[in-house]
Amino acid sequence: AIQKELGDGEDGRDELAEIEDKLEKTKLSKEAREKAQNELKKLRQMSPMSAEATVVRNYL
């Protein structure tokens, strides 16, 4: 319960999977797709509650 409130665990994974699905369905240039994939990879390694993670999620 605490991890869910903090944004850790399955909910964070669901959000990342949703972002990944949206990226796959969106028509992007090769460069844009590579940049988005790199940002998603970086986001997976961040704490979900960090300010930078919020910026990256909004960017994607």
Secondary structure, DSSP 8 states (H G I E B T S, - for coil): -HHHHHT-SHHHHHHHHHHHHHHHHS---HHHHHHHHHHHHHHHHS-TTSHHHHHHHHH-
